[in-house]
């Protein structure tokens, strides 16, 4: 019984890891056309995201409280549960407490336009 459960979980994880990820980094910048990644980098610094996260290209952003924000374009999930889409990343950035109540990330008052720019920057990090 235990073997069947483990084998089933491995099958699910393998399938999840191979669906829809191959061209993710090519699809995301198109979905964020009109966003300003350089402004997003500045906003990341303004909102103090580096107090909790390591974020390449952002001075002083080398904290280990939250996960490192590297390779966002290649990730399958955001916060371990949301499919990694531009809309979901923007939603998470704007109001993480609404998405997953009680998580450690605070809601900072990021506007929709700012969230779009921040997401655009995060998707440029390889």
HUZIJO-V131282 format. One record per helix or strand. SS is the DSSP state (H for helix, E for strand). FROM is the first residue (numbers start at 1). TO is the last residue. If there is no record, write none. Layout:
# HUZIJO-V131282
ss=SS from=FROM to=TO
ss=SS from=FROM to=TO
This chain:
# HUZIJO-V131282
ss=H from=2 to=18
ss=H from=24 to=31
ss=H from=37 to=46
ss=H from=49 to=51
ss=E from=54 to=54
ss=E from=62 to=62
ss=H from=72 to=74
ss=E from=77 to=78
ss=E from=82 to=83
ss=H from=86 to=94
ss=H from=96 to=99
ss=H from=112 to=124
